[in-house]
Amino acid sequence: MNAKKRALGRGLDALLDSTDYTNKGTKGLSTPQNAGFSGIAEISLSYIYANPNQPRKAFDEESLKQLADSIKQQGIIQPITVRKIARNRYELISGERRFRACQLIKLEGIPAYVREADNTQALEMALVENIQRQDLNALEIALSYQHLIQDCDLKMEDLGDRVGKSRSTVNNYLRLLKLPDAIQIGLREDKLSMGHARAIISIESEQDQLIIFDEILKKELSVRQVEKYVRKIQDKSQKKVVSSQLSLPYKYKQLHGKLKKEFSNEIDIKRNLKGKGNISFSFKDDTELDKLLQKLLK
């Protein structure tokens, strides 16, 4: 098995159960006609359609041109993988970059390994292949993990085995999907790294997360700088909690709980050691404000 094939990893090899393939060009290969065919054949590019569940949404045009030039000179080193879904209709499982590059140089056919696979198996093969090739950004990997867990009914432990990652690594990627939309878009567009995102996600406040994200973009902060920034926010927040706990006597803490229960609002009581302070009520809209005022004015 050549080096390129080994690079796919055990997980994909097990899924594909594929045989060895060397670059023999496309001569002698023919489009399979029988539905149960499983092997390598040349298939017309016009019969092949992209996988709608392809996790990689953006393809670098310059990189595709370079690959197309290489294919033009050297031919296809490794076939793409497809599944037959109807007569003269195949869906890509893996190898979309090779497929697109062949379209650029207007090849008529491409060598493809034809697999029998249902929707779930095809999705799993496509996702695992992309993850193991390590050409996805952090958000695409996170979404791929989510797809594998939800659509392929995989447990986190099984997913880790399939992609060769620990459970904690898989979980770190999945946590990225809890970040605000703006930060997820930033990850997708490579405006910040996985390291930046992991530091940001340790902050509970979404507002603070967005503030840090804005600072990263404005000042081009490194991961280490962001980690320091986050620690300062966490320390400041912790000091506020400790100060509040120390300055509020027990009888007022009890009253605080009763007020929250009575008004069903978030209530903040601040009091310094001299007894000075304030009480604030939170509300989410005018309707909630009206109800709050009615109760206060009774």
N, C-alpha and C positions, 0 to 999 in steps of 0.2 A: 504494500500500500504506500503510495507516494506521500510526500510531506504535506501537500495541500489537503489530502483526504484525512490525514491524521489530525490536522488542525481543527477539524469539526468536533472532536471530542467523543467520548464514549456514548454520551446521551443521544446524540444525533445518529451515530452509527447503529445503535440499538434500534432506534425508531425506523431508520431506512432499511436496515438489514441488507445493505447494498453490497454489490460485488466490486472488484477492482476495475478501474478504468484508466486507460492511458490515452494520450492524444493520438488518435488514428485518423483525424479528420472526419468528414461526414460521408465519405464514399462507402457504399455497401450498406448503408443504413436506410430503412424505409419506414414510413409512418405506419404504426400498428393499426390493424383494422378490427381485430377481435377485442371485445370488451374486457376479457380477463387477462390480457397481455400484461406482463410485468417484466421490464427489461429496458435496455437502451435502444433508442431508435431516433432517426432524424424526423423532426416534426416541423411543418411549415409555421413560420412565425405568425401568420395570419390566423392560425388555429389556437393560439395560446393567449390566455387572458390573465391579467394581474390578479393576485390574491387580494380580495377586499380587506382581509384582516392583516395585511402586511404591516408590521409595527413601524417600519421605517417609512416616513412620509416624504422626506426631502432627500433628493439625490443631487450631489454636487456635479454640475454640468462639466466642469473641467476634468474632474476625475473620470467621468463617463467617457469623455473624448479620448483620454489617455488609454482607458481600457479598450475602447473601440479600435484604436490604432494598433494596440497589442494583438487583438484578435485578428485584425486584418493581416498582420505579419505572421503570427504564430498559429492561428486557429484557436479553437476552443480547447483549453487544457482540461477542463472538468465540465461535464454536462450539467445542465440545470435539472431540477426535479419537478415533475408535474404529476397530476392525476387526471384521468380521463373522466369527464362528467357528462359527455354526450358525443355523438358522432362528429368527428372533426372539431371537437372543442375540448381544450385542456386548460386546467387551472394551475398556475404556478404555486409550487410549495416553497421552493428555494431557488435562488439564482436570478433575482430580478435585475440586478446590475448587469449581469452578463446578457440577459434578455434585452434590456434597453440598449446596451452597447451594440448588439447585433442589429437592432432596429436602425441605429444611427448609420451603419454602413450598408444598410439595405440587403442583408443576407436573406436568402429565401427560406432556409431551414436552419435548425439548431439541434445538436445532439441533446437528447433529454432522457433521463431515467424516469420511466413511467411507473407510477406506484398505484396500487389499489388502496384507497384511504377514504374513510368517511369524513364528514365535516370536522369533527372533533380531532381526529388523527391528523388531518391536513393542517389545522390550526396549530396543533402542538408542534408538528414538524417545522412549520414556518417560524414560529416564535423561538423555539430552541436553537434553530440554525442561526437566526439573526443574533441572538444573545451570545452564543458561543463564538461568533465571528468578531465580537467586540467592536462593531462599527455603529452602534446605536448610542444616542446621548442618554443621559441619566433618566430623563422623563420617559423616553421611549422604552427603556428597560423596565422602569416601574410599571408602565401600562402593560407591557408584555407579561410581567409577573402577575398582574391583576387578571389579565385575560386567561392565563393558564390556570389560576386558582378558581376563577368563576366559571369560565366556559368549558374548561377541560376537567373540572371537578377534581383538581389536585390539592392535596394538603400541603402545607408549607414545607414539611419535612420531605415529602416526595418531590416537590418542586426543586428544593435544594439539591437533591440527588440528580435530578434530570439536567440541571444546568451547571453542576459542579460548584455550587456556592453553599456557604453555611446558612443556617436559618437566620442568624442575626444579620447577615449581609442582605438576604432577601427582604427581611423586615425593614431594614434601613431604606431600601429603595421604595417599598410600599408606603412608608411614612411620608415620602415626598408628595404623594397625592393628597395629603391633608393641608398642604401649603395653599395660600391664597392664589387665585387664578393668575394674577399678574406675575407672581414668582414662578409658577409652573411654565408660563409662556417664556419667561426669561431662561429657564432651563432648556426648554425645547429649542430656543434660538441661540443657545450657547453663550448667553450674556453672563452667566455665572456657572460655577462648577458644582459637582456633587458635594465637595468639601464645604463650599459656601452654604449650600442648601442645608446640609446636616447641622451646621452651626446655627442657622436661622431657626430651624424647626424646634430647637430646644427652648425657644422663647414662647411663652403661652399666649401673649397678647398679639392678635393679628395686626393691630396698628403698629406695634413695635417691629414686627416682622417686616412690614412694608417700609417702615422708616429705614431699617438696616439695608433692605434691598435697594432703596433709592440712593443710600450712601455708597453702596458697592458700585452702582452705575456711574455716579458722579465722580467719585474719587478713585475708582479702579482698585478697591481694597483687596489685599491678598486674603487667603483663607485665615492665616494667623491673625491678621488685623481684625477680621470679623469675629473671630473667637474671643479676642480681647474685648471687643465692643460688647459682645453678648454677655461676657462675665460681669462687666460693669453694670449692665441693665439688671442682671440677676441679683447682684449684690445690693443694688439700690432698692430693688423690689423687696428683698428679704429684710433689709433694714427697716423699711416702712411697716412691714408686718410685725416685726419684733417690737418696734416703737409703739405701734397701735395696741399691741397686747399688753405692754408694760404700763401704758398710761390710762387704760380703761379699767376701772374697778369692776369687781365681779357683779355687783348689783346692776351696773349699766350694760354689762355683757348679757345678762338675763333679759333686760329690757330690750336690747337689740334684737334678740331672738323673737320676743313677743311682737315687736313692731313688724318684723319681716313676715311673720305669720298672719298678722292682722291686715296688712296692706298688700301682701303678695308682690312686693316690689323689692328690688335691691336697695338696701339702706346702709349708708356708711356713717358711722359715728366717729368723729375725730376729737380727741381731747388731750391736751398736754398735761404735764405733771402739776401745773398750777390750776387746772380745772377749766381752762379756756378751750373752746373748740367749736364745732358745728355739726349739724346733722344734715345729710343730703339724701334725697330720694331719686332713684333712676326710673325712667319710663321710656318706652319704645316708640310711642306715637301719641297723637292728640287724644284719642279715645281713652288710652290708659291714663293720660294726664288728667282728663276730666273726672274719671273715676277716683283718682287719687285726691284731687281737690275737694270733691264731694265728701269724701270720708274725713278729710282734715277740717272741713268747715261745719261738720255736724255739731 
